[in-house]
Amino acid sequence: MPDVLEPLRHHAYALGDDDVLAREAAQQLAKLPQLQLVGELWCELRGLGCPWWAPELLRAWWPAAQRMRWLTQRADLRQRITTALTGLAPNAARKRGPTFQAELIDAVVDEGDVSAAQFEQAFNPFDLVVYGPVGDVWRAFRASLPLEGSGAALERLTAWLLRALLADRSSGYEHLKRRPILSPWDLRTAIEGDVWHTRMPLELRVAIDEARFRQEKMRPGRAFGARHDLAIAVPDQIAAHIPLVDLVGVLERAERAMGFEPAAQQELLPRESDTRALASWPTTAAGTRATTAAAAATTASEAPRSNWTAEEVA
């Protein structure tokens, strides 16, 4: 079945009141934990600098034309992005349409005047998940995630994601409260029992048992549940001791809770040959990857697709 969430569309955007549109976008973000979680995830991935979430790859999957089309109804955001990346004066940038703006942005990136990293930083992930196909972003993350990988960055990301799934408040906007994506019971039971008991250190499992017996004695009528387990075996310890491949059940349960349709990996990402070609793009004198229209088009053809068409957003 299709994703539960659709990109935000403003019914009165032609009135051109930027403040009204911004408030509607903020309200959409505030009421949907899925948008908060995926926006936070995109920000976290940027900060970690994961090679499988590199700016060059993101630009190929979601090029300027697609992103500006998502933002068709937000002339203010498109103007700021265009001015920041190309130097076009604000009034002139505002009056141009998404296609013109995207072509201008592509020109400065392709010629090496602006790096792929600068291109990526110009777009606010929370704007992209509100106005774009948030389910596609999640599926791209799932398909890119190196389940068999290891290392400090991947462990940090795993711990962060476990905390974020349990959180009742947005890490991107602390004033935003939300219903957690997963309850402690959801998370704990999504990890196979044999994995938990063979991977988690003995001292942690003993500490959980001792806490259970202590509570049984002090408060015999109060159940000792999954939230008590996870108060002792916290996400950082889970990420340190359980391989990511054994936490796939947690990701799948979160995916269902957020209402995202699963998809096959080959439907989401560039072919392996395209990924190699992307990594070998020549470096310009400014130290940026010079993307060619042909390479971007080839890779983007395999990228997640927006649910919007040009006719729908016109």
Secondary structure, DSSP 8 states (H G I E B T S, - for coil): ---S------TTGGG--HHHHHHHHHHHHHH-HHHHHHHHHHHHHHHHT-GGG-HHHHHHHS-HHHHHHHTTT-HHHHHHHHHHHH---HHHHHHS-HHHHHHHHHHHHHTTSS-HHHHHHTS-HHHHHHHS-HHHHHHHHHHHS-TT--SHHHHHHHHHHHHHHH-SB-SSSTT-B---SS-HHHHHHTS-HHHHHHHS-HHHHHHHHHHHHHHHHH-TTS---HHHHHHHS-HHHHHHHS-GGGGHHHHHHHHHHTT-----GGGTS--HHHHHHHHT--B-TTS-B---HHHHHHHHTTS---S--HHHH-
